[in-house]
Amino acid sequence: MQRLLRDAERCGGVRNAGRRGPSRARFAGSRRSKYGKAVSLLEFTQVQSEYFLLYFLRGAGFIFVIPFFSARGLPTQFKVALAGFLAYVFLAINQPLLPAAPMPMYEFVPKAIGELIVGLAMGFCVGLVFVAFQFAGNIFGYQMGLAIVNVLDPHTEEQVSLVGEFLFTVVSLIFLNLNLHHAFIVFFGLGFDWVPVGGIDAAGFTMDAVAKIATTLFVTALQVAAPVVAALFMIDFGLGIIARVVPQMNVFLVGIPLKLGVGMFMLAIVVYLLDPVVWRQSDKFFRDAAGVVKSLG
């Protein structure tokens, strides 16, 4: 997270994001809006409208995928309005060099599709940090004997693990409490520096960056779930020995409430110690997500 903020400062903050890049060379000698003057929706030219739409598509792809805003219960009108607001703000802040003439349709459509892909990739990658902790919760529930206990996930409107959804909610609250949601905006702004508008280049994309962020996801889930899994394994090991020593004892009758109680106790300890883990792993996920986005530029 600190490295992400340092990148923002090195690039002059979000203000300068997207002002440097290969796309500037193709517009050499073209006109440019006065720096610092906000773009007015009432004064949009056709060229500005094209670029506003490109910014909007990237913002829409980002908003419709990231946590907190990807919930199906959230009105679509709100998501579209928020994407339009982000597009308007960053277009006014970045003040990109504009070509003198509008782009032909055969050039605009591929760029529009590319911006939507970049926005979806950015939102999907930064949202994996929540998936990692939810996956750890699923492991908790399976080991505690709550595998068949499901609840409705308001984001996807699907049945998910009870413990997984609980951990997802806890991590979301910790995320907001640590002000890590501000990193979403910083990450989105830096994306214009990593991949300029209309400058997507799929030739540089490799699976190494995707494999790295996937590895971070599984390692995070296993690290968070390791204490609970280890404690419950010791319970199973002890019950196995008791079953051999005292065959008359019904270990299933004793084991189910015992594993549930120990699992809840260990889960409480994990939640209590979760703040630094969320901060550290969020930093890793944002750095890995930046690597995926940079490979598209």
C-alpha positions as CSV (number, residue, x, y, z in Angstrom):
1,M,0.0,0.0,0.0
2,Q,2.8,2.4,0.9
3,R,4.5,1.6,-2.4
4,L,1.3,2.3,-4.2
5,L,1.1,5.7,-2.6
6,R,4.8,6.4,-3.3
7,D,4.0,5.7,-7.0
8,A,1.2,8.2,-6.9
9,E,3.6,10.8,-5.4
10,R,6.3,10.0,-8.0
11,C,3.8,10.5,-10.8
12,G,2.7,13.8,-9.3
13,G,-0.4,12.2,-7.7
14,V,-3.5,11.3,-9.5
15,R,-3.4,14.7,-11.2
16,N,-0.6,13.6,-13.5
17,A,-1.7,10.1,-14.0
18,G,-2.1,9.3,-17.7
19,R,-0.2,12.5,-18.8
20,R,2.8,10.5,-19.7
21,G,2.7,7.6,-22.1
22,P,3.2,6.3,-25.6
23,S,-0.2,7.7,-26.6
24,R,1.1,11.3,-26.4
25,A,3.5,10.9,-29.3
26,R,0.7,10.1,-31.8
27,F,-1.0,13.4,-30.9
28,A,2.1,15.6,-31.2
29,G,1.3,19.1,-32.2
30,S,-2.4,18.7,-31.4
31,R,-4.3,21.1,-29.2
32,R,-4.7,20.8,-25.5
33,S,-7.2,22.2,-22.9
34,K,-5.8,24.8,-20.5
35,Y,-4.3,23.0,-17.5
36,G,-6.4,23.3,-14.4
37,K,-9.6,24.3,-16.1
38,A,-12.4,21.8,-15.5
39,V,-14.1,20.4,-18.5
40,S,-17.7,21.5,-18.7
41,L,-20.3,19.0,-19.7
42,L,-22.1,21.8,-21.5
43,E,-18.9,22.7,-23.6
44,F,-18.1,19.2,-24.7
45,T,-16.9,18.9,-28.3
46,Q,-17.2,15.7,-30.2
47,V,-13.5,14.8,-29.5
48,Q,-14.0,15.5,-25.8
49,S,-17.2,13.4,-25.8
50,E,-15.2,10.5,-27.3
51,Y,-12.6,10.6,-24.6
52,F,-15.2,11.1,-21.9
53,L,-16.9,7.9,-23.2
54,L,-13.5,6.1,-23.1
55,Y,-12.9,7.2,-19.5
56,F,-16.5,6.3,-18.6
57,L,-16.1,2.7,-20.0
58,R,-12.9,2.2,-17.9
59,G,-14.7,3.6,-14.8
60,A,-17.8,1.5,-15.5
61,G,-15.7,-1.7,-15.8
62,F,-14.0,-0.8,-12.5
63,I,-17.1,0.1,-10.5
64,F,-19.2,-2.9,-11.6
65,V,-16.5,-5.4,-10.4
66,I,-14.9,-4.0,-7.2
67,P,-16.4,-4.9,-3.8
68,F,-18.9,-2.6,-2.1
69,F,-20.3,-1.5,-5.5
70,S,-20.6,-4.8,-7.3
71,A,-23.6,-5.9,-5.2
72,R,-26.6,-6.7,-7.3
73,G,-28.8,-4.9,-4.7
74,L,-27.1,-1.6,-5.5
75,P,-29.1,0.3,-8.1
76,T,-27.6,0.2,-11.6
77,Q,-28.3,3.9,-12.0
78,F,-26.1,4.7,-9.0
79,K,-23.2,2.6,-10.5
80,V,-23.6,4.3,-13.9
81,A,-23.7,7.8,-12.2
82,L,-20.6,7.0,-10.2
83,A,-18.7,5.8,-13.3
84,G,-19.7,9.0,-15.1
85,F,-18.5,11.1,-12.1
86,L,-15.2,9.3,-12.1
87,A,-14.8,9.8,-15.8
88,Y,-15.6,13.5,-15.6
89,V,-13.3,14.1,-12.7
90,F,-10.3,12.2,-14.1
91,L,-10.8,13.7,-17.6
92,A,-10.7,17.1,-16.0
93,I,-7.7,16.3,-13.9
94,N,-5.6,14.5,-16.5
95,Q,-6.3,17.0,-19.3
96,P,-5.1,14.6,-22.0
97,L,-3.8,15.8,-25.3
98,L,-6.6,15.6,-27.8
99,P,-6.4,15.0,-31.5
100,A,-7.6,17.8,-33.8
101,A,-10.3,15.6,-35.4
102,P,-12.7,13.0,-34.1
103,M,-11.6,9.3,-34.4
104,P,-13.2,7.2,-37.1
105,M,-15.5,4.5,-35.9
106,Y,-13.2,1.6,-36.8
107,E,-10.6,3.2,-34.5
108,F,-12.9,4.2,-31.7
109,V,-14.6,0.8,-31.2
110,P,-11.4,-1.2,-30.5
111,K,-10.3,1.5,-28.0
112,A,-13.6,1.5,-26.3
113,I,-13.5,-2.3,-25.9
114,G,-9.9,-2.0,-24.6
115,E,-10.9,0.5,-22.0
116,L,-13.7,-1.7,-20.8
117,I,-11.3,-4.6,-20.5
118,V,-8.7,-2.5,-18.6
119,G,-11.4,-1.4,-16.1
120,L,-12.7,-4.9,-15.6
121,A,-9.2,-6.2,-15.1
122,M,-8.4,-3.5,-12.5
123,G,-11.5,-4.0,-10.5
124,F,-11.2,-7.8,-10.6
125,C,-7.6,-7.9,-9.4
126,V,-8.0,-5.5,-6.5
127,G,-11.2,-7.3,-5.4
128,L,-9.3,-10.6,-5.0
129,V,-8.1,-9.6,-1.6
130,F,-11.7,-10.1,-0.3
131,V,-12.0,-13.4,-2.2
132,A,-8.8,-14.6,-0.4
133,F,-10.3,-14.0,3.1
134,Q,-13.7,-15.4,2.0
135,F,-11.9,-18.6,0.8
136,A,-10.2,-18.8,4.2
137,G,-13.6,-18.6,5.8
138,N,-14.8,-21.4,3.6
139,I,-12.0,-23.6,4.9
140,F,-12.9,-22.6,8.4
141,G,-16.5,-23.7,7.9
142,Y,-15.6,-27.0,6.3
143,Q,-13.3,-27.9,9.1
144,M,-15.7,-26.8,11.8
145,G,-18.5,-29.0,10.4
146,L,-20.5,-26.0,8.9
147,A,-20.0,-27.0,5.3
148,I,-23.7,-27.4,4.7
149,V,-24.7,-24.1,6.5
150,N,-25.0,-21.5,3.8
151,V,-26.4,-17.9,3.7
152,L,-27.3,-15.6,0.8
153,D,-24.5,-13.4,-0.4
154,P,-26.0,-10.0,-1.1
155,H,-23.2,-9.3,-3.7
156,T,-23.8,-12.3,-5.9
157,E,-27.3,-13.4,-4.6
158,E,-25.9,-16.9,-4.3
159,Q,-25.6,-19.4,-1.4
160,V,-22.2,-19.1,0.2
161,S,-20.5,-20.5,3.3
162,L,-21.7,-18.9,6.6
163,V,-18.2,-18.5,8.0
164,G,-16.9,-17.3,4.6
165,E,-19.5,-14.6,4.4
166,F,-18.8,-13.6,8.0
167,L,-15.1,-13.2,7.3
168,F,-15.9,-11.3,4.1
169,T,-18.0,-8.8,6.1
170,V,-15.4,-8.5,8.8
171,V,-12.6,-7.8,6.3
172,S,-14.8,-5.2,4.6
173,L,-15.3,-3.4,7.8
174,I,-11.5,-3.5,8.6
175,F,-10.8,-2.3,5.0
176,L,-13.0,0.7,5.6
177,N,-11.7,1.3,9.1
178,L,-8.1,1.4,7.8
179,N,-9.1,3.8,5.0
180,L,-7.9,1.3,2.4
181,H,-10.9,2.1,0.3
182,H,-9.0,5.3,-0.6
183,A,-6.4,3.1,-2.4
184,F,-9.2,2.1,-4.8
185,I,-9.2,5.7,-6.1
186,V,-5.4,6.0,-6.1
187,F,-5.2,2.7,-8.0
188,F,-7.8,3.8,-10.5
189,G,-6.0,7.1,-11.1
190,L,-2.5,5.5,-11.5
191,G,-4.1,3.2,-14.1
192,F,-4.1,6.1,-16.5
193,D,-0.3,6.4,-16.1
194,W,0.3,2.6,-16.5
195,V,-2.2,2.2,-19.4
196,P,-3.0,5.5,-21.2
197,V,-6.4,5.9,-22.6
198,G,-6.6,4.0,-25.9
199,G,-3.1,2.6,-25.3
200,I,-3.8,-1.0,-24.3
201,D,-1.3,-3.4,-25.8
202,A,-2.2,-7.0,-25.3
203,A,1.1,-8.1,-26.9
204,G,2.9,-7.4,-23.6
205,F,0.4,-9.4,-21.5
206,T,1.8,-12.5,-19.9
207,M,0.4,-15.1,-17.5
208,D,3.2,-14.5,-15.1
209,A,1.4,-11.5,-13.5
210,V,-1.8,-13.5,-13.3
211,A,-0.1,-16.5,-11.8
212,K,1.6,-14.2,-9.2
213,I,-1.7,-12.7,-8.0
214,A,-3.4,-16.1,-8.0
215,T,-0.5,-17.4,-5.8
216,T,-0.9,-14.5,-3.4
217,L,-4.7,-15.4,-3.2
218,F,-4.1,-19.0,-2.2
219,V,-1.2,-18.3,0.1
220,T,-3.2,-15.6,1.9
221,A,-6.2,-18.0,2.4
222,L,-4.0,-20.8,3.7
223,Q,-2.1,-18.5,6.0
224,V,-5.3,-17.1,7.5
225,A,-6.9,-20.6,7.8
226,A,-3.8,-22.3,9.2
227,P,-4.4,-21.7,12.9
228,V,-7.9,-23.0,12.8
229,V,-7.0,-25.9,10.6
230,A,-4.1,-26.9,12.9
231,A,-6.3,-26.7,16.1
232,L,-9.1,-28.7,14.6
233,F,-6.6,-31.3,13.3
234,M,-5.3,-31.8,16.8
235,I,-8.9,-32.3,18.0
236,D,-9.5,-34.9,15.3
237,F,-6.2,-36.6,16.2
238,G,-7.1,-36.7,19.9
239,L,-10.6,-38.0,19.2
240,G,-9.1,-40.7,17.0
241,I,-6.9,-41.9,19.9
242,I,-9.8,-41.8,22.3
243,A,-11.9,-43.8,19.9
244,R,-9.2,-46.5,20.0
245,V,-8.7,-46.4,23.7
246,V,-12.4,-46.1,24.7
247,P,-14.4,-47.8,22.0
248,Q,-17.6,-47.4,24.0
249,M,-17.5,-43.6,23.7
250,N,-19.4,-42.0,20.9
251,V,-16.7,-39.7,19.5
252,F,-19.0,-38.2,16.9
253,L,-21.4,-37.1,19.6
254,V,-18.6,-35.5,21.5
255,G,-16.5,-34.3,18.6
256,I,-19.1,-32.2,16.8
257,P,-19.8,-29.7,19.6
258,L,-16.1,-29.8,20.6
259,K,-14.9,-28.9,17.1
260,L,-17.5,-26.2,16.8
261,G,-16.5,-24.6,20.1
262,V,-12.8,-24.7,19.5
263,G,-13.3,-23.5,15.9
264,M,-15.4,-20.5,17.1
265,F,-12.7,-19.7,19.7
266,M,-9.9,-19.8,17.2
267,L,-12.0,-17.8,14.7
268,A,-12.4,-15.1,17.4
269,I,-8.6,-15.0,17.9
270,V,-8.1,-14.8,14.1
271,V,-10.6,-11.9,13.8
272,Y,-8.9,-10.1,16.7
273,L,-5.5,-10.3,15.0
274,L,-6.8,-9.6,11.5
275,D,-6.0,-5.8,11.2
276,P,-2.3,-6.0,10.3
277,V,-2.9,-9.0,8.1
278,V,-5.5,-7.2,6.0
279,W,-3.1,-4.2,5.7
280,R,-0.1,-6.3,4.7
281,Q,-2.0,-8.6,2.3
282,S,-3.9,-5.6,0.7
283,D,-0.5,-4.1,-0.1
284,K,0.6,-7.3,-1.8
285,F,-2.6,-7.6,-3.8
286,F,-2.4,-4.0,-4.9
287,R,1.2,-4.4,-6.0
288,D,0.3,-7.7,-7.9
289,A,-2.7,-6.0,-9.4
290,A,-0.5,-3.1,-10.6
291,G,1.7,-5.7,-12.3
292,V,-1.3,-7.2,-14.2
293,V,-2.5,-3.7,-15.3
294,K,1.0,-2.7,-16.4
295,S,1.3,-5.7,-18.6
296,L,-1.7,-4.4,-20.5
297,G,0.1,-1.1,-21.4
